[in-house]
Structures are given as C-alpha cells and as structure tokens.
Amino acid sequence: MSTPRLTQVEPAVVHKMASVLKSQKPEVIQNHFGIGLNTWVKLREGKAIRHSVAVRLLQRLQRDQLI
C-alpha cells in the first residue's frame, strides 16, 4: 500500500473560498465545495490535503467559476 499523495491549495484560492461562505457549518461547506469540515480546517491552516480531493475541489471551483 502506497502513501497518499498530498497537495497544498494556494492560499489565495482558500481565501476566495472563505469569502463566499456565509457560515462555517459543515453542511454549508459540503454544499458549496463538496468537502468535509476536517478538509476545510486543513485548507484554512495551510496544510496539504489528499491529492485526489484537491483535484476534485479545484475542478468544482473552476466549474462554479470561483477560480
């Protein structure tokens, strides 16, 4: 079993994501970005997240024209 690849999302992208949230509730984060609260906390803290999650998130943000 290999270790999962991690990817760090640019702080500017995280800041833009935070600007569109009306609250930090898990269901709001899930509905807007398709990620869980733990992933959101990692992003806010500047930590890396699983590469596959980052790819999905960035695709969603592009689709929704947030980046």
Distance bins in CASP14 RR format, pairs under 12 A and 6 or more apart:
PFRMAT RR
TARGET T0000
AUTHOR 0000-0000-0000
RMODE 2
METHOD distances of the structure
MODEL  1
2 51 0 0 0 0 0 1 0 0 0 0 0
3 50 0 0 0 0 0 1 0 0 0 0 0
3 51 0 0 0 0 0 1 0 0 0 0 0
4 48 0 0 0 0 1 0 0 0 0 0 0
4 49 0 0 0 0 1 0 0 0 0 0 0
4 50 1 0 1 0 0 0 0 0 0 0 0
4 51 1 0 0 1 0 0 0 0 0 0 0
4 52 1 0 0 1 0 0 0 0 0 0 0
4 53 0 0 0 0 1 0 0 0 0 0 0
4 54 0 0 0 0 0 1 0 0 0 0 0
5 48 0 0 0 0 1 0 0 0 0 0 0
5 49 0 0 0 0 0 1 0 0 0 0 0
5 50 1 0 0 1 0 0 0 0 0 0 0
5 51 1 1 0 0 0 0 0 0 0 0 0
5 52 0 0 0 0 1 0 0 0 0 0 0
5 53 0 0 0 0 0 1 0 0 0 0 0
5 54 0 0 0 0 1 0 0 0 0 0 0
5 55 0 0 0 0 0 1 0 0 0 0 0
6 39 0 0 0 0 0 1 0 0 0 0 0
6 42 0 0 0 0 1 0 0 0 0 0 0
6 46 0 0 0 0 0 1 0 0 0 0 0
6 47 0 0 0 0 1 0 0 0 0 0 0
6 48 1 1 0 0 0 0 0 0 0 0 0
6 49 1 0 0 1 0 0 0 0 0 0 0
6 50 1 0 0 1 0 0 0 0 0 0 0
6 51 1 0 0 1 0 0 0 0 0 0 0
6 52 0 0 0 0 0 1 0 0 0 0 0
6 53 0 0 0 0 1 0 0 0 0 0 0
6 54 0 0 0 0 1 0 0 0 0 0 0
6 55 0 0 0 0 0 1 0 0 0 0 0
7 13 0 0 0 0 0 1 0 0 0 0 0
7 39 0 0 0 0 0 1 0 0 0 0 0
7 42 0 0 0 0 0 1 0 0 0 0 0
7 43 0 0 0 0 0 1 0 0 0 0 0
7 46 0 0 0 0 0 1 0 0 0 0 0
7 47 0 0 0 0 0 1 0 0 0 0 0
7 48 1 0 1 0 0 0 0 0 0 0 0
7 49 1 0 0 1 0 0 0 0 0 0 0
7 50 1 0 0 1 0 0 0 0 0 0 0
7 51 1 0 1 0 0 0 0 0 0 0 0
7 52 0 0 0 0 1 0 0 0 0 0 0
7 53 0 0 0 0 1 0 0 0 0 0 0
7 54 1 1 0 0 0 0 0 0 0 0 0
7 55 1 0 0 1 0 0 0 0 0 0 0
7 56 0 0 0 0 0 1 0 0 0 0 0
7 57 0 0 0 0 1 0 0 0 0 0 0
7 58 0 0 0 0 1 0 0 0 0 0 0
8 14 0 0 0 0 1 0 0 0 0 0 0
8 42 0 0 0 0 1 0 0 0 0 0 0
8 43 0 0 0 0 1 0 0 0 0 0 0
8 45 0 0 0 0 0 1 0 0 0 0 0
8 46 1 0 0 1 0 0 0 0 0 0 0
8 47 1 0 0 1 0 0 0 0 0 0 0
8 48 1 0 1 0 0 0 0 0 0 0 0
8 49 1 0 0 1 0 0 0 0 0 0 0
8 50 0 0 0 0 0 1 0 0 0 0 0
8 51 0 0 0 0 0 1 0 0 0 0 0
8 53 0 0 0 0 0 1 0 0 0 0 0
8 54 0 0 0 0 1 0 0 0 0 0 0
8 58 0 0 0 0 0 1 0 0 0 0 0
9 15 0 0 0 0 0 1 0 0 0 0 0
9 16 0 0 0 0 0 1 0 0 0 0 0
9 17 0 0 0 0 1 0 0 0 0 0 0
9 18 0 0 0 0 0 1 0 0 0 0 0
9 33 0 0 0 0 0 1 0 0 0 0 0
9 35 0 0 0 0 0 1 0 0 0 0 0
9 39 0 0 0 0 1 0 0 0 0 0 0
9 40 0 0 0 0 0 1 0 0 0 0 0
9 42 0 0 0 0 1 0 0 0 0 0 0
9 43 1 0 1 0 0 0 0 0 0 0 0
9 44 0 0 0 0 0 1 0 0 0 0 0
9 45 0 0 0 0 0 1 0 0 0 0 0
9 46 1 0 0 1 0 0 0 0 0 0 0
9 47 0 0 0 0 1 0 0 0 0 0 0
9 48 0 0 0 0 1 0 0 0 0 0 0
9 49 1 0 0 1 0 0 0 0 0 0 0
9 50 0 0 0 0 0 1 0 0 0 0 0
9 51 0 0 0 0 0 1 0 0 0 0 0
9 53 0 0 0 0 1 0 0 0 0 0 0
9 54 1 0 1 0 0 0 0 0 0 0 0
9 55 0 0 0 0 0 1 0 0 0 0 0
9 56 0 0 0 0 0 1 0 0 0 0 0
9 57 1 0 0 1 0 0 0 0 0 0 0
9 58 1 0 0 1 0 0 0 0 0 0 0
9 61 0 0 0 0 1 0 0 0 0 0 0
9 67 0 0 0 0 1 0 0 0 0 0 0
10 16 0 0 0 0 1 0 0 0 0 0 0
10 17 0 0 0 0 0 1 0 0 0 0 0
10 43 0 0 0 0 0 1 0 0 0 0 0
10 46 0 0 0 0 1 0 0 0 0 0 0
10 48 0 0 0 0 0 1 0 0 0 0 0
10 54 0 0 0 0 0 1 0 0 0 0 0
10 57 0 0 0 0 0 1 0 0 0 0 0
10 58 0 0 0 0 1 0 0 0 0 0 0
10 61 0 0 0 0 0 1 0 0 0 0 0
10 67 0 0 0 0 1 0 0 0 0 0 0
11 17 0 0 0 0 0 1 0 0 0 0 0
11 18 0 0 0 0 0 1 0 0 0 0 0
11 43 0 0 0 0 1 0 0 0 0 0 0
11 44 0 0 0 0 1 0 0 0 0 0 0
11 45 0 0 0 0 0 1 0 0 0 0 0
11 46 1 0 0 1 0 0 0 0 0 0 0
11 47 0 0 0 0 0 1 0 0 0 0 0
12 18 0 0 0 0 0 1 0 0 0 0 0
12 19 0 0 0 0 0 1 0 0 0 0 0
12 43 0 0 0 0 0 1 0 0 0 0 0
12 46 0 0 0 0 0 1 0 0 0 0 0
12 61 0 0 0 0 0 1 0 0 0 0 0
12 66 0 0 0 0 0 1 0 0 0 0 0
12 67 0 0 0 0 1 0 0 0 0 0 0
13 19 0 0 0 0 0 1 0 0 0 0 0
13 20 0 0 0 0 0 1 0 0 0 0 0
13 33 0 0 0 0 0 1 0 0 0 0 0
13 43 0 0 0 0 1 0 0 0 0 0 0
13 44 0 0 0 0 0 1 0 0 0 0 0
13 46 0 0 0 0 0 1 0 0 0 0 0
13 49 0 0 0 0 0 1 0 0 0 0 0
13 54 0 0 0 0 1 0 0 0 0 0 0
13 57 0 0 0 0 1 0 0 0 0 0 0
13 58 1 0 0 1 0 0 0 0 0 0 0
13 60 0 0 0 0 0 1 0 0 0 0 0
13 61 1 0 0 1 0 0 0 0 0 0 0
13 62 0 0 0 0 0 1 0 0 0 0 0
13 66 0 0 0 0 1 0 0 0 0 0 0
13 67 1 0 1 0 0 0 0 0 0 0 0
14 20 0 0 0 0 0 1 0 0 0 0 0
14 21 0 0 0 0 0 1 0 0 0 0 0
14 33 0 0 0 0 0 1 0 0 0 0 0
14 35 0 0 0 0 0 1 0 0 0 0 0
14 39 0 0 0 0 0 1 0 0 0 0 0
14 40 0 0 0 0 1 0 0 0 0 0 0
14 41 0 0 0 0 0 1 0 0 0 0 0
14 42 0 0 0 0 1 0 0 0 0 0 0
14 43 1 0 1 0 0 0 0 0 0 0 0
14 44 1 0 0 1 0 0 0 0 0 0 0
14 45 0 0 0 0 1 0 0 0 0 0 0
14 46 1 0 0 1 0 0 0 0 0 0 0
14 47 0 0 0 0 0 1 0 0 0 0 0
14 49 0 0 0 0 0 1 0 0 0 0 0
14 54 0 0 0 0 0 1 0 0 0 0 0
14 57 0 0 0 0 0 1 0 0 0 0 0
14 58 0 0 0 0 0 1 0 0 0 0 0
14 61 0 0 0 0 0 1 0 0 0 0 0
14 66 0 0 0 0 0 1 0 0 0 0 0
14 67 0 0 0 0 0 1 0 0 0 0 0
15 21 0 0 0 0 0 1 0 0 0 0 0
15 43 0 0 0 0 0 1 0 0 0 0 0
15 44 0 0 0 0 1 0 0 0 0 0 0
15 46 0 0 0 0 0 1 0 0 0 0 0
15 66 0 0 0 0 0 1 0 0 0 0 0
15 67 0 0 0 0 0 1 0 0 0 0 0
16 32 0 0 0 0 0 1 0 0 0 0 0
16 33 0 0 0 0 0 1 0 0 0 0 0
16 43 0 0 0 0 0 1 0 0 0 0 0
16 58 0 0 0 0 0 1 0 0 0 0 0
16 61 0 0 0 0 1 0 0 0 0 0 0
16 62 0 0 0 0 0 1 0 0 0 0 0
16 64 0 0 0 0 0 1 0 0 0 0 0
16 65 0 0 0 0 0 1 0 0 0 0 0
16 66 1 0 1 0 0 0 0 0 0 0 0
16 67 1 0 0 1 0 0 0 0 0 0 0
17 24 0 0 0 0 0 1 0 0 0 0 0
17 28 0 0 0 0 0 1 0 0 0 0 0
17 29 0 0 0 0 1 0 0 0 0 0 0
17 32 1 0 0 1 0 0 0 0 0 0 0
17 33 1 0 0 1 0 0 0 0 0 0 0
17 34 0 0 0 0 0 1 0 0 0 0 0
17 35 0 0 0 0 1 0 0 0 0 0 0
17 39 0 0 0 0 0 1 0 0 0 0 0
17 40 0 0 0 0 1 0 0 0 0 0 0
17 43 1 0 0 1 0 0 0 0 0 0 0
17 44 0 0 0 0 1 0 0 0 0 0 0
17 57 0 0 0 0 1 0 0 0 0 0 0
17 58 0 0 0 0 0 1 0 0 0 0 0
17 60 0 0 0 0 0 1 0 0 0 0 0
17 61 1 0 0 1 0 0 0 0 0 0 0
17 64 0 0 0 0 0 1 0 0 0 0 0
17 66 1 0 0 1 0 0 0 0 0 0 0
17 67 0 0 0 0 1 0 0 0 0 0 0
18 24 0 0 0 0 1 0 0 0 0 0 0
18 28 0 0 0 0 0 1 0 0 0 0 0
18 29 0 0 0 0 0 1 0 0 0 0 0
18 32 0 0 0 0 0 1 0 0 0 0 0
18 33 0 0 0 0 0 1 0 0 0 0 0
18 40 0 0 0 0 1 0 0 0 0 0 0
18 41 0 0 0 0 0 1 0 0 0 0 0
18 43 0 0 0 0 1 0 0 0 0 0 0
18 44 1 0 0 1 0 0 0 0 0 0 0
18 46 0 0 0 0 0 1 0 0 0 0 0
18 66 0 0 0 0 0 1 0 0 0 0 0
19 32 0 0 0 0 0 1 0 0 0 0 0
19 66 0 0 0 0 1 0 0 0 0 0 0
19 67 0 0 0 0 0 1 0 0 0 0 0
20 28 0 0 0 0 0 1 0 0 0 0 0
20 29 0 0 0 0 0 1 0 0 0 0 0
20 31 0 0 0 0 0 1 0 0 0 0 0
20 32 1 0 0 1 0 0 0 0 0 0 0
20 33 0 0 0 0 1 0 0 0 0 0 0
20 61 0 0 0 0 1 0 0 0 0 0 0
20 64 0 0 0 0 1 0 0 0 0 0 0
20 65 0 0 0 0 0 1 0 0 0 0 0
20 66 1 0 0 1 0 0 0 0 0 0 0
20 67 0 0 0 0 0 1 0 0 0 0 0
21 27 0 0 0 0 0 1 0 0 0 0 0
21 28 1 0 0 1 0 0 0 0 0 0 0
21 29 1 0 0 1 0 0 0 0 0 0 0
21 30 0 0 0 0 0 1 0 0 0 0 0
21 31 0 0 0 0 1 0 0 0 0 0 0
21 32 1 0 0 1 0 0 0 0 0 0 0
21 33 0 0 0 0 1 0 0 0 0 0 0
21 35 0 0 0 0 0 1 0 0 0 0 0
21 37 0 0 0 0 0 1 0 0 0 0 0
21 40 0 0 0 0 1 0 0 0 0 0 0
21 43 0 0 0 0 0 1 0 0 0 0 0
21 44 0 0 0 0 0 1 0 0 0 0 0
21 66 0 0 0 0 0 1 0 0 0 0 0
22 28 1 0 0 1 0 0 0 0 0 0 0
22 29 0 0 0 0 0 1 0 0 0 0 0
22 31 0 0 0 0 0 1 0 0 0 0 0
22 32 0 0 0 0 1 0 0 0 0 0 0
23 29 0 0 0 0 1 0 0 0 0 0 0
23 31 0 0 0 0 0 1 0 0 0 0 0
23 32 0 0 0 0 0 1 0 0 0 0 0
23 37 0 0 0 0 0 1 0 0 0 0 0
23 40 0 0 0 0 0 1 0 0 0 0 0
24 30 0 0 0 0 0 1 0 0 0 0 0
24 32 0 0 0 0 0 1 0 0 0 0 0
24 33 0 0 0 0 0 1 0 0 0 0 0
24 36 0 0 0 0 0 1 0 0 0 0 0
24 37 0 0 0 0 1 0 0 0 0 0 0
24 40 1 0 0 1 0 0 0 0 0 0 0
24 41 0 0 0 0 1 0 0 0 0 0 0
24 43 0 0 0 0 0 1 0 0 0 0 0
24 44 0 0 0 0 1 0 0 0 0 0 0
25 31 0 0 0 0 1 0 0 0 0 0 0
25 32 0 0 0 0 0 1 0 0 0 0 0
25 36 0 0 0 0 0 1 0 0 0 0 0
25 37 0 0 0 0 1 0 0 0 0 0 0
25 40 0 0 0 0 0 1 0 0 0 0 0
26 32 0 0 0 0 0 1 0 0 0 0 0
26 33 0 0 0 0 0 1 0 0 0 0 0
26 34 0 0 0 0 0 1 0 0 0 0 0
26 35 0 0 0 0 1 0 0 0 0 0 0
26 36 1 0 0 1 0 0 0 0 0 0 0
26 37 1 0 1 0 0 0 0 0 0 0 0
26 38 0 0 0 0 1 0 0 0 0 0 0
26 39 0 0 0 0 0 1 0 0 0 0 0
26 40 0 0 0 0 1 0 0 0 0 0 0
26 41 0 0 0 0 0 1 0 0 0 0 0
27 33 0 0 0 0 0 1 0 0 0 0 0
27 34 0 0 0 0 0 1 0 0 0 0 0
27 35 0 0 0 0 0 1 0 0 0 0 0
27 36 0 0 0 0 1 0 0 0 0 0 0
27 37 0 0 0 0 1 0 0 0 0 0 0
27 40 0 0 0 0 0 1 0 0 0 0 0
28 34 0 0 0 0 0 1 0 0 0 0 0
28 35 0 0 0 0 0 1 0 0 0 0 0
28 36 0 0 0 0 0 1 0 0 0 0 0
28 37 0 0 0 0 1 0 0 0 0 0 0
28 40 0 0 0 0 1 0 0 0 0 0 0
29 35 1 0 0 1 0 0 0 0 0 0 0
29 36 1 0 1 0 0 0 0 0 0 0 0
29 37 1 0 0 1 0 0 0 0 0 0 0
29 38 0 0 0 0 0 1 0 0 0 0 0
29 39 0 0 0 0 1 0 0 0 0 0 0
29 40 1 0 1 0 0 0 0 0 0 0 0
29 41 0 0 0 0 1 0 0 0 0 0 0
29 42 0 0 0 0 0 1 0 0 0 0 0
29 43 0 0 0 0 1 0 0 0 0 0 0
29 44 0 0 0 0 0 1 0 0 0 0 0
29 57 0 0 0 0 0 1 0 0 0 0 0
30 36 1 0 1 0 0 0 0 0 0 0 0
30 37 0 0 0 0 1 0 0 0 0 0 0
30 38 0 0 0 0 0 1 0 0 0 0 0
30 39 0 0 0 0 1 0 0 0 0 0 0
30 40 0 0 0 0 1 0 0 0 0 0 0
30 57 0 0 0 0 0 1 0 0 0 0 0
30 60 0 0 0 0 0 1 0 0 0 0 0
31 60 0 0 0 0 0 1 0 0 0 0 0
31 64 0 0 0 0 0 1 0 0 0 0 0
32 40 0 0 0 0 1 0 0 0 0 0 0
32 57 0 0 0 0 0 1 0 0 0 0 0
32 60 0 0 0 0 1 0 0 0 0 0 0
32 61 0 0 0 0 1 0 0 0 0 0 0
32 64 0 0 0 0 1 0 0 0 0 0 0
32 66 0 0 0 0 1 0 0 0 0 0 0
33 39 0 0 0 0 1 0 0 0 0 0 0
33 40 1 0 0 1 0 0 0 0 0 0 0
33 43 0 0 0 0 1 0 0 0 0 0 0
33 49 0 0 0 0 0 1 0 0 0 0 0
33 53 0 0 0 0 0 1 0 0 0 0 0
33 54 0 0 0 0 0 1 0 0 0 0 0
33 56 0 0 0 0 1 0 0 0 0 0 0
33 57 1 0 0 1 0 0 0 0 0 0 0
33 58 0 0 0 0 0 1 0 0 0 0 0
33 59 0 0 0 0 0 1 0 0 0 0 0
33 60 1 0 0 1 0 0 0 0 0 0 0
33 61 1 0 0 1 0 0 0 0 0 0 0
33 63 0 0 0 0 0 1 0 0 0 0 0
33 64 0 0 0 0 1 0 0 0 0 0 0
33 66 0 0 0 0 1 0 0 0 0 0 0
33 67 0 0 0 0 0 1 0 0 0 0 0
34 40 0 0 0 0 1 0 0 0 0 0 0
34 53 0 0 0 0 1 0 0 0 0 0 0
34 56 1 0 0 1 0 0 0 0 0 0 0
34 57 1 0 0 1 0 0 0 0 0 0 0
34 58 0 0 0 0 0 1 0 0 0 0 0
34 59 0 0 0 0 0 1 0 0 0 0 0
34 60 1 0 0 1 0 0 0 0 0 0 0
34 61 0 0 0 0 0 1 0 0 0 0 0
34 63 0 0 0 0 0 1 0 0 0 0 0
34 64 0 0 0 0 0 1 0 0 0 0 0
35 41 0 0 0 0 0 1 0 0 0 0 0
35 42 0 0 0 0 1 0 0 0 0 0 0
35 43 1 0 0 1 0 0 0 0 0 0 0
35 44 0 0 0 0 0 1 0 0 0 0 0
35 49 0 0 0 0 1 0 0 0 0 0 0
35 50 0 0 0 0 0 1 0 0 0 0 0
35 52 0 0 0 0 0 1 0 0 0 0 0
35 53 1 0 0 1 0 0 0 0 0 0 0
35 54 0 0 0 0 1 0 0 0 0 0 0
35 56 0 0 0 0 1 0 0 0 0 0 0
35 57 1 0 1 0 0 0 0 0 0 0 0
35 58 0 0 0 0 0 1 0 0 0 0 0
35 60 0 0 0 0 1 0 0 0 0 0 0
35 61 0 0 0 0 0 1 0 0 0 0 0
36 42 0 0 0 0 1 0 0 0 0 0 0
36 43 0 0 0 0 0 1 0 0 0 0 0
36 49 0 0 0 0 0 1 0 0 0 0 0
36 50 0 0 0 0 0 1 0 0 0 0 0
36 53 0 0 0 0 1 0 0 0 0 0 0
36 56 0 0 0 0 0 1 0 0 0 0 0
36 57 0 0 0 0 0 1 0 0 0 0 0
37 43 0 0 0 0 0 1 0 0 0 0 0
37 44 0 0 0 0 0 1 0 0 0 0 0
38 44 0 0 0 0 0 1 0 0 0 0 0
38 45 0 0 0 0 0 1 0 0 0 0 0
38 47 0 0 0 0 0 1 0 0 0 0 0
38 49 0 0 0 0 1 0 0 0 0 0 0
38 50 0 0 0 0 0 1 0 0 0 0 0
38 53 0 0 0 0 0 1 0 0 0 0 0
39 45 0 0 0 0 0 1 0 0 0 0 0
39 46 0 0 0 0 0 1 0 0 0 0 0
39 47 0 0 0 0 1 0 0 0 0 0 0
39 48 0 0 0 0 0 1 0 0 0 0 0
39 49 1 0 1 0 0 0 0 0 0 0 0
39 50 0 0 0 0 1 0 0 0 0 0 0
39 52 0 0 0 0 0 1 0 0 0 0 0
39 53 1 0 0 1 0 0 0 0 0 0 0
39 54 0 0 0 0 1 0 0 0 0 0 0
39 56 0 0 0 0 0 1 0 0 0 0 0
39 57 0 0 0 0 1 0 0 0 0 0 0
40 46 0 0 0 0 0 1 0 0 0 0 0
40 47 0 0 0 0 0 1 0 0 0 0 0
40 49 0 0 0 0 1 0 0 0 0 0 0
40 53 0 0 0 0 0 1 0 0 0 0 0
40 57 0 0 0 0 0 1 0 0 0 0 0
41 47 0 0 0 0 1 0 0 0 0 0 0
41 49 0 0 0 0 0 1 0 0 0 0 0
42 48 1 0 0 1 0 0 0 0 0 0 0
42 49 1 0 1 0 0 0 0 0 0 0 0
42 50 0 0 0 0 1 0 0 0 0 0 0
42 53 0 0 0 0 1 0 0 0 0 0 0
42 54 0 0 0 0 0 1 0 0 0 0 0
42 57 0 0 0 0 0 1 0 0 0 0 0
43 49 1 0 0 1 0 0 0 0 0 0 0
43 50 0 0 0 0 0 1 0 0 0 0 0
43 53 0 0 0 0 1 0 0 0 0 0 0
43 54 0 0 0 0 1 0 0 0 0 0 0
43 57 0 0 0 0 1 0 0 0 0 0 0
43 58 0 0 0 0 0 1 0 0 0 0 0
43 61 0 0 0 0 0 1 0 0 0 0 0
47 54 0 0 0 0 0 1 0 0 0 0 0
48 54 0 0 0 0 1 0 0 0 0 0 0
49 55 0 0 0 0 0 1 0 0 0 0 0
49 56 0 0 0 0 0 1 0 0 0 0 0
49 57 1 0 0 1 0 0 0 0 0 0 0
49 58 0 0 0 0 0 1 0 0 0 0 0
50 56 0 0 0 0 1 0 0 0 0 0 0
50 57 0 0 0 0 0 1 0 0 0 0 0
51 57 0 0 0 0 0 1 0 0 0 0 0
51 58 0 0 0 0 0 1 0 0 0 0 0
52 58 0 0 0 0 0 1 0 0 0 0 0
52 59 0 0 0 0 0 1 0 0 0 0 0
53 59 0 0 0 0 0 1 0 0 0 0 0
53 60 0 0 0 0 0 1 0 0 0 0 0
54 60 0 0 0 0 0 1 0 0 0 0 0
54 61 0 0 0 0 0 1 0 0 0 0 0
55 61 0 0 0 0 0 1 0 0 0 0 0
55 62 0 0 0 0 0 1 0 0 0 0 0
56 62 0 0 0 0 0 1 0 0 0 0 0
56 63 0 0 0 0 0 1 0 0 0 0 0
57 63 0 0 0 0 0 1 0 0 0 0 0
57 64 0 0 0 0 0 1 0 0 0 0 0
57 66 0 0 0 0 0 1 0 0 0 0 0
57 67 0 0 0 0 1 0 0 0 0 0 0
58 64 0 0 0 0 0 1 0 0 0 0 0
58 66 0 0 0 0 1 0 0 0 0 0 0
58 67 1 0 0 1 0 0 0 0 0 0 0
59 66 0 0 0 0 0 1 0 0 0 0 0
59 67 0 0 0 0 0 1 0 0 0 0 0
60 66 0 0 0 0 1 0 0 0 0 0 0
60 67 0 0 0 0 1 0 0 0 0 0 0
61 67 1 0 1 0 0 0 0 0 0 0 0
END
